[in-house]
């Protein structure tokens, strides 16, 4: 036969485990809400910079399209000079790939 105090200790330990699970669940929800708030704040901070980069790319594209009579090498030089890689390297890589495909330039 099991003593009665074993049941009490088991019930207390189960209550502590349940309380710990609730605390973990609440912490997860708070963390998710914090991440959502952080990403919104980051979008608000980075939004104008992203718009500036998009505008710069649009301007460069317009200028490159205007240079239809110019040779391909000069167009590529203009692209490289107009957008330094240190400003937005992932955007630059996509843009330069697009230019090379569009004008069939080999680098």
MODELLER restraints for C-alpha pairs under 7 A, 6 or more apart:
rsr = mdl.restraints
at = mdl.atoms
rsr.add(forms.Gaussian(group=physical.xy_distance, feature=features.Distance(at['CA:64:A'], at['CA:75:A']), mean=6.46, stdev=0.5))
rsr.add(forms.Gaussian(group=physical.xy_distance, feature=features.Distance(at['CA:72:A'], at['CA:103:A']), mean=6.83, stdev=0.5))
rsr.add(forms.Gaussian(group=physical.xy_distance, feature=features.Distance(at['CA:72:A'], at['CA:105:A']), mean=6.60, stdev=0.5))
rsr.add(forms.Gaussian(group=physical.xy_distance, feature=features.Distance(at['CA:83:A'], at['CA:92:A']), mean=6.99, stdev=0.5))
rsr.add(forms.Gaussian(group=physical.xy_distance, feature=features.Distance(at['CA:85:A'], at['CA:92:A']), mean=6.22, stdev=0.5))
rsr.add(forms.Gaussian(group=physical.xy_distance, feature=features.Distance(at['CA:100:A'], at['CA:106:A']), mean=6.57, stdev=0.5))
